[in-house]
Amino acid sequence: MSTCRFMFSNLIPGPQALGVSSARPGMVGSPAAEALGSATCLAAGEHTGALDQVLVVEIDSLEAGSEVGLATFRWKRESAGAWEASGVVTSVSLTPLADGVSVKWVPGPGQEFYKGDRWSILATGCQGPQALMDRDRDTAWRSLDCAAQFIDADLGQAQEVRALVLADHNLGEGATAVLKARDTLHQPVWSYDPDGGQTADSLDQALSNGRATPRTFIDGGVVKYAAAGESCFEDGMLSIQPAATNLLAHSESFDETAWSVANGGIVSPNAFAAPDGNPTADQLSGLGAYIYQNATMTDGVGYTLSVWAYAIDGSVNLQFGTRTAGFALVNTKTQALDLGEWTRISFTFSKGSTETLIYFQIAATSTGTQACLWGAQLEVGSVPTAYIPTTTGTAYRAADAVSFPLPQAVRAAMSDGGQGCLAMEWLPGLDHTAFPLDVAQALFSTSTESGYTFLPLYLYRNSTGSRFSVYDLLRLRRSDAFVDFLNGQTYLAALRWRTGGDFQVGCDAAWGTAKSYEGAFNLSAGRISLGQSPRFPMRLGRVKLWEQWLEQEPESLLDPWEHPDYSQALTITTPHLVSFLEQSHRYWRLELDDPANPESLLRASLFYLGESFEPKRTFRAGYSQGSVATRRLVSGGGGKVAGSSGALAAYYQLEFARLDQADAEGLEEMLSAVHTGGEGGLRPLFFTPFAGDSGQTLYCLPGAELARQEAPGGRWNLSLRLEEVVKSDV
């Protein structure tokens, strides 16, 4: 028989040490009126307070009138005592009070208010960390979802954890639970997360974009439009585009005179919905038919031609590129189009001395004869940038210039005597092999100066010493023989520095060679710039900056819980999730995932992360186990007796024989912990009768007495009754 275990010493100091990924807010009840006036008070909102509370609203003045909109009120939280606001005008619109609770009034007949009219509003506690620590099985943490949820705990210092219990959970058979731990979690002094189109940093400072022109972007596969100065977010990342000019006229209207049709082709304008949802896409019909436009290009310069296209009636191979004035092919590419599905296709070439025309043609190898076209673009460079609509002539798009105010904490980290670490998610818009040879693209900067030459892997105290360059990463990946950067793949870019010490660039899982850091960043501009002076398209995700040199590998900087010091997948046991371990760490996370949960949320009543007391000797095999019900008798009229019964509770009657002194004292310590008194009264414990079967764990209270009986050889016999603390709502 395996040893039994008692869990009564939770190392989590209280709800303030817990964090949950999501929690359902509390309910706001209907106001209870103590009023003579005819106006009706209504309450609304989602209560975010941790505990149940009553908010009191009272009419305090009728000087301006006794009607809604004239009378004023005061309010307070009943637990606080003092009025928290007064002279607030009554309104038919919601007026916020506190913790997500708002009130409004509905006018009534006759006099609507009398001074002293009062309403009480009960708001139940938010179902968050407090519910996991109050030891009441009738309350519970409830998440907003049933997948990818977590519970965090900070023990204040590294302490040995021997047991985890998540009580009364609703995890199903297909659920997963993973327990992770870390020794350190460094909080950044500044961070920015663009996911969801966020335009503020961690200090609530607003993002600004100095781009002087409108631009397009693609989000969720749809072309969208942004005004000048409006930042663009693509699939949860901040989109940064260089300056560019579309050299083609009438980029969406292939029936205009700027375009010519050859080989018997027919252009049907505005025949289909375009990638932006508007009915502006044109149809090109005819096997071998093509359209062309005379474009001004410079010999020896690299260009990229692009267009959105799809096949309409069968397999279409679209041939596109350049021709001479005599229509001879020079630079061409052929690409098969998807049937009925928009794809942006592109072709990069170097302009020779003979070609003057660009064209799009349904190749003779096609079986289909119709293609849908929209958004033609010709631009200088080796990659298609964001689409630039044109009409009668060329059109220009200015570069994105994204920045935040420079916080003082960041200034200190990057000035003389400072040290720091920076990490960001970076998605390049072209392959490394296509990078310009003189690339010095700044990913992160504290200056707005341009026209510099960056010295790789060094930072100096001068006008060029404030930038974290793509060139740094190229040097790192070449020297360390990593794969080249790929268009559309996200990388973790990182750097760290310390005055009088080292400067290192990192990417994904590795840091580059340490170099001497001889100076400070240039802080004269007073701004944090992201993707400064872009030379090619890119996207940036999360950015974090710490005011210290961090030792962990780059990939763990942004996602420390993806690289924990300890990780263990747990076996799901019911009704409590129980696991025994021996690990000593400060920070803990329990990750839960149950996408098939029929309730569409996760819940649990208690969270225990702490010690486990195991007597060296287990209880005798002849133990008693059963059920007990709480019952009550009530004398009724006519000598009749009525009764009621509470929920059934499990119990164990245990006999321990020949315990040594340490085990006897351990059980007495357990009893003492249960009967500490004070706030909260009795403190139930978790009991696992057989460590090898944690599914039998009981949330229980021991009897009020624990009497030792001395046995031969300095040993002790003990008798112990444990009775389950039941849920009253079952």
N, C-alpha and C positions, 0 to 999 in steps of 0.2 A: 504494500500500500504506500503510495507516494505521500510526501509531506503536505500538510495543510498550510495555508497562508492567510495572514491577517493584514489588510491594508487600511491603516488608520492615520498615517502621517503624510498628508498631501504637501508636496514641496512647492506647489503653486501658492504664492502668498495671498492671492485674492483676484477678483475680476479685473483689476487694473493691470495685471500681468498677462492677461489673455487677449488675444486678437482673433477675430473670425473673419473669413473671407466675405461673408454676407450674413445678414440677419433680418428676419421679418420685423417690421416696426410694430409697436403696440397699438392697441385699439383706443380710439377716442370715443367715450360714451356720450349719450345725450345729456344736456344740462338739466340738473334737478333744480326747479324754480322755487324760490321763496319770494314771490313778487306779487304786488297788487296791480301793476300796470298790465295793459293788454298786449304789449309787444312780446314776441316769442324769440328766445335766444336759441341759436343753433350753433353747434360745434362741429368742426371738421379737421381733417389732417391725419397724419401718421405719426404717432408718438415715438420719439427717439430717446426719451429718457430711460435710464437703466431700470428704475423701480416704478411700481405703481405709485401714482400721486394724484392728489385732488387739486384742481385749480379753481379759485374762487373769483367770480366777477361781480362787481357791485356798482350800482349807479351812484356817483358821487356829486353830481351837480346837474341842476335843471335851470341854471341862470339864463341860458340861451333859449330854452324851451324844453318841453317834455316829450318831444317827438324824436323818432329815429333820425339821426343826422344832426340833432341839436344837443340832446342830452349827452353827458360824458360819463365815463366809468373808470373805475380803478380795478386792478387785478393783482393777485398774488398766488404763489404756490403755498398751499396750506401748511406744508412742513416748514416753510421758511419763516412764517410769522408776519414779517413786515410786508406792506404793500410794495410791489416792485414797479408800478407805474400808476399814474393818476391823470385825470383830465383827458383821457383818450376819448375821442368823439365816437359815438355809436354810429354804425354804418350798415347798409344793406349788403355791402361787400365784406369779404373775409378780412379780419384784422388779426395778424399773428400775435400770439402771446409768448409762449416759450416751448421749446422742445418739440416743435412741429405742430402744436395745437393752435387753432385759429377759431374766432367766433364772429358771428354776424347776427343781425336782428331782422325779423319780419314784422312790419308795422301791423297794428291791430286797431279795432274800433275804440273810440273814446280816448281817454288819457293813456298814453303808451308806456310812460315810466313814472314811478314815484321814487324820490330819493331813498336810498337804502334797499331798493329792489336787488335781490342777490340770486346768483345761480352758481351751482357747484358742478364741476365737470370731472368725472373719473377717467383718468388715462392709464391704461395698463402698461406695464413695463415693456420696453423693447426686448425682443426674444434673442438677446445677444450674450456676451460673456457673463453678465450677472446671473443668467439662468443656469449657466454651467457650474456655478460655484455656491449656490444657495442651499444645496443638500436636500432640496424638496423634489421628490419624484413627480409631483403634480405639475411642475413647471418644466420648460424645456427650451433649449436653443433650437430655433428653427431657421434654416437657411432660406434664401430666396430661390434656390435651385437645388438640383439633386446631383449635379456633376461638377467635378473640379472645385470642390470646397476644401477649406483647410481650417485648422484650429492651431494657433500659435501660442506658445508659452515661454515667458522669460523668467527663469528661476532666480535671477539677480546675480548669481555666480554659479560656477560649475559645481554640481552636486550629483552624487550617485543616484540614479534612478533604477529601481528594481522592479517596478510594476507600472503598467498603464491600464486604466479602466475608462471606457466610454460607456456610460450607463444608459440603459433604456433606449438604445438606438433603433432606427428603423431600416438599417441596411439590409438589402436583399441578398439572395444567394450569389448573384453575379457582381456584387459590389467588390471594390478593392479598397484597401487601407494600407498606407505606408507611413511608417514612423521615421522621421529624420531628425538629426541633431547637428548643431554646429557649436564650436567654441567661441567664435566671434561673428558679429554682424555689424559691419561698419555703416553708419548712416551718412549719406552724402550731405555736403553743405549746400549743394545746388543740383537740381535735376530737372529734366523735362521729358515728358512722355506724350508724343503726338497722337497716340491711339485715340480714335473717336473724334479727331479734329480738335484736340485741345490747343488752345492758344495762350495758355498761361503756364509759367514754370512753377516749381514747388514753393516759391515764395509769393505766388499769386501776382507775379509781374507779367505784363502783357507782352506777347510776341508782336514784333512789327516787321513789315516786309517793304523794302524800298523799291520794289519793282514798279516801274513807271507806266507799264502797259498792261492790258488784260492778257490772259493766257488760258489755254485749255489744259485739262488733265483728265486722266482715266481713273475712275473709281468704280469697282464692281463691274468692270467690263463696259461701262458707259462713258462716252465723252461728255465732259462737263465744262462749264465756263466760269472763270474767276475774274473779278474786276481788278483793276490796277491796285496794287498794295494788298490784295487778298491772298493769303497763303493757301496752298493746295495740299490735300492729304489723299494719298493713294494707298488703299488697303492697309490702313493703320500706320503709315509712315509719312513723314514730311517730304514732299516732292520739291526738288531743287533743280531748276533748269538754267542753262546758259543763255546768253543772248543769241538770237538767230534771226534770219530773214528768209521767208518763203519767196523764192524767185519766180514762182509761177503765178500767173494771173488766173482769176476765176477758178479757184481750187475746188469748188463744189458744182460748178456749172459748165459741163463739158459741151453744151450746145452753144456757148458764147463764141464770138468771132475770134477770140484768142486761141481757140482750139480748132483744128481742122480734122476732118474725117476722111479716111482713105480706104481703098479696097471694098467699096460698096457698103461700108458700115453705116449703121443707123444709131443715133443717140436719142434716147427717149428721156427727157428731163423730168426730174421729180417723180420718178416712178415707184420708189420704195422708201421706207423709213431708214434714215441714216444712223450711224452709231451714236449720235446724240439724241435720237428719238424723233427728230423732225423729218418730214417727208421731202428731203432734198437730195436723195441719192439718185444718180442717173443710170440708165441701162444702155450698155453697148452691145449691139447685135450684129452678127455676121461672122462666119468662119474666116479667119485671116484678116478681119477688119481691124483697123487701128485708128487711134486719135493721136495727134502730135501738137506740140507748141514750140515756137522759137524761143529759146532761153538765152540770156546773156551769161556766159560763163568765161572764166579765165583759164588759159592754158596752164597745165601743170598743177592745178589746184584739185584737191579731193572734194567730191560732192557725194551727197546721199539723196537718192530719189525714193519716195515712199508714197503709198496710197492704201486706202482701205478697199477691200474687194471681196466678192464671193461669187461662186458659180450659181446660175439660175436654173438651167434646164439639163444639166449633165456635167460630165467631167470637162473642166476648162483649165488649160494651161495658159496662164497670162505671161506673155513675154513683154519685158519693158527695159528701158535703158536709153541710149542715145543713137542718133542717126546723123548722117551728113545732110547737107542741103539737097543732095541728090537722092536721099532716102536710103543710102547704103547703111547697113548695120555696123556699129563700131563697138560700143560697150552694151552688152545685153545679159539678161538673166531671165530664166523661165521658171515659174513657180506654179505648182498645182494649187487650185483654189478649193476651199471647202464648199460643199453644196449648202447654200442658204445660211452660212455662218460667217459673219464679218471677221476678217483677219487683216491686220496691217502688215503689208509686205514691204520690203525695202531692198535697195541695191546701192552699194558704194563703189565709186569708180574715180579714176583720175582723168580729168579732162585733157584730151589730146588737141591737136591743132586743126582737125577737120570737122568734128561734130558740132552741130549747132541746134539740133532738135532733140527734144525728149519725147518719148512715145509710150503708149500702152496698147498691146495688141492681143487679140484672141488667137493663140498660135494654131497653125494648121494641124498640129498633133491632137487638138481637142476633139472630143465627140460632141460636147455641148457647143452651142453657138451664141450664148448670151452670158454676159457678166455684169455685175452691179459694181459701180465705182463711186468713190466719194473721198474727198480730202486729199488731193494730190499735193505733194510738197517736194521742192528741190531746195537744198540748203548746203552750205559749206560745212564739211566735217565728215567724220567716219561713222556716224550713228544717227538714226532719226531722232530728233528731239520732239518735244510736245508740238502737236499740230497747230499751225498758224493759219487761220482762215484768210483768204484774199478775195477781192472782187476785181476791180479794173486794173490793178497793178500789184506790185510786190507789197509785202507787209512785214513789219519788224516786231519782234518780241524782246523786251528788255530782260536782263538776267534777274533771277530771284536774289534778294538781299535780305536774309532773315537774321534778326538779332534780338537780344534781350538786354535790359540794363545790367550793368556789371555790379553784382552785390558786393558788399564790403568783405564778406567772408571769402569770396572767391578772389578778390583783389589781394587779400592778405596771403592766401595760399600761393599766389602766382608772383608775388613781389620778392624783393631781396630778403633772404633768410627763410623764405617759405618753402614748402614742399607739398606735393600733391599727387593725385592720380586721376586720370580721366578715362572713361570708357563710353563707347557709343556703338549703336548698330548702324552699319553702313551697307547700302546696296548699290554697287556701281551700275551705271547705265550702259556700259560697254565693256568688252573683254580687255584684259590687260594688254594683249598684243595690239590693241587698237588705240591705247593711250597715246596722246601726243608726246613726242620725245622730250619736250621741255616742260612736261607737266609739273606743276607745283601747286596743285589744287589743295587749298586749305580746308580741312574738315572742321577745324575748331580754331577760333581766333579771338583775341581781345583787342583787335585793331581793325580799322577799315581801310588801311593803306593798301595800295596795289602796285603792280609793276616791280616786283621784287625777284630776287634769285634766292631760292631757299637752300640752305646748307644742310644736307641730309643727316639725320640722327644727331643733330646738335641744336641747342637753343642758346642764343646769345643775347646780351643786353644791347639790342639795337632795333632798328625799325623792322627788321625781318625776323625777330626772335619771338613772335607771338603766335606763330601758326603751327598747327599740327597737320602735316601735309600728306597727301596721297603718296608722294614720292618717298616719304619715310617708310611707308608700308611696302612699297615696291622693293626698296632696298632690303627690308627685313625678309620678305618672302623669297627674293632671289638668293640671298646669302644663306638662308636656312633651308633652301631647296624645297619649299612648299609649292603646291600647285599654283598656277597663275590665277588671278582674279577672273571670275566669270560674270558676264552680264546677267543681272537678275538674281544673283545669289547673295544672301545676306551674310556679312562678316562682322565679327566683333573687333573693332579697332580700339586700341588702348595705348596710353603712354603714362609714364610716371617720372617724377623728377624730384631732386632735393639739392638745395644749394650746398656747394662744397662736396657733393657726392656724385651720383650717377644720373643719367638720363636714359630711359629705355622706351622703345616702341614695341608694342605687342599686337598680335593678331590671333584671334581664336584661342588656341591652347598654349601658345608659347610667347615668351618675351625674346626680343632680339638682343644683340650684343650690347652690353653696357658701355656707354660713352660718358665722357666727362661733361657735366653740366656747368657752364661757366658764367651764367648770368641769370636774368629774369625775363619774364614775358614783358612785352610792351603793353603797358596799361593806359596809355595816354588817351585812347579813344573812349574809354568808359563804357564799352558795349561788349557783349558776348555775341560773336557772329558764328553762324552755322553754315557750312558750305560756302565759304567766302570766295568770291570771284570764280564761279564755277566754269570749268572748261568743257564739261560734258555732263549729261543728265545723271542724277543720283537721287537716292532717297536716304533719309536719316530716320532712325527709330529713336529708342530711348537714349538719353544722354545723362550721365551722372559724373559729378566731380567731388572728390574727397580732399580734405586739407591734410593728407598724410600719405606717405609712401606705403602702399599695400603690397604684401608679399604673395597673395594668392595669384594663381594663373589668370590671364585675362578673361577667359570665358566664364569664370565664376564671379566676376565683378558685378555684372548686371543681374545675374540670376544665381545668387549664392545657394539657394535651395535646390538648384539643379546639380550642385556639386557639394553635397553635405559631407561632414566628417563621419557621419554614421547614418545608415539607412537600412531599414528592415521591413519587408512586406509582412503584414499580419494576417493570420487566419481569422476569418469572420466567425465569431461566436455570439450566441444570443442567449438571453436578452441583452447581455452586456458584452462589449468587445473587451477582452482581457488578454494581456500579454505580459510575460515575465522576461526581464532582461537585467543586465548589469552594465550600465553605461554611465559615464560621468561627463556631462556637458551643461552649458548654460542655456542655450536656445534650442527649443524643440518645435517641431511641426508635425501634426497628424494630417495627412492628405487623404481625402475621402472622395470616392467617385462611385456613383450608382445611377447611371443614366436610365436604367430600366425601372427605377423606383416608381411604383404606381401612385404615390402621393405627390410626386413631382417636387419634393423637398426632402432635406435631411433633418433629422431631429435627434436630440439626445438630452438627457436630464442632468448628467453630472460628468465631470472630467477630472480624473485622478492621475497624477503623475508624481510618484514618490516612492516611499519605502515599502518594504514587504517584510513582515516579521514571520519567520518560519521556526516553530519549535523543532528541536532536533528529533523529538519523538512525536509521532502522530497519535491521534486518539485511538482508543480501543476499537476493535472490529465490532464489538457489540453496541454500537451507538444507536440512538433513536433518531428517526427522521419522520416527519409527518406534516400535517396541515392543521392550522388553528384559525378559528373565525372570531372576530370581535362581535359580541352580541350585547343587546341591551333590552331589558324588560321594562314595560311601562304599565302601571295599574290604570285600568280604565273604569268607566262607570259600570254599575251592576255587577261588580266583582270580577269582571272579565280582565284578562291579562293580554296585552299586545306586545309584540317583540319585533326587533329588527336585527339584521346581521350585516356587518361590514365585509370587506373583501377577505378572501382566504389568504392566509399568510403561511409560508413554509417555516419550519423550525428544525433545529438540530439540538439534540441533547447529547453532549460529548463527555467522555471520561478520559482524562489524561493520567497515565500511570508512570511513576518514577521519573518525573521531570527533574532536571538539575536546577540549580539556583538561578542560572541565567534565564532559562525558559520560564520559570515561575515568575520571575520579576518582569519578563517581557509581557506575559499575559496581564499582569497587574498594571503595567504601563498602558497597555491597550485599554483596559477598563477605565483608567484615569483619563485617557484622551477622550473617551466617549462622554464622560461625566464632568467635563471641564466647566460646564455652566456658562454664565455670562450671556452675551448676545448670541442668539441662535439656540440656546439650550443644549439638548443632547446632540451629540455628533455621531451619526451612524457610521459604520465601517463596512468594508467589503471583505467577505470571507470566501475563500476557495477551499473546499474540503479536500480536494485531490488536485495537486498542482498539475498533474498530467491531463486533467480534464477541466480546463478553465471555463467551459461553458456552464458549469454548475455553480458559478460564483453567485453569492447571495449578498444583497444590500440589507444589512441587519443591525440590530441592537442586542448587546449581551444582557443577561440578567443583571439585577442591581447588586448582586453579591458574587464574590469569587473567593471561596474559602479554601485555604490550603490545608491539606492533611499530610502530616509528616510521614514519610516512608523510610524504611531502613536504608542506611548508607548515605544519609544527607539528601535523600531524594524527596519529591513531593507528589502527592496525588491531588488532582484538581477536577472539579465538576463544573461544566460550563453549558449554559443554555443560550442559544442564539435564535432570535425570532426576526423574521423578515419585516422590513419597513415597507408597507404596501402602498401602491398608488390608489388614491381614493376615487379616481375618475375611471376605474375599470369596471 
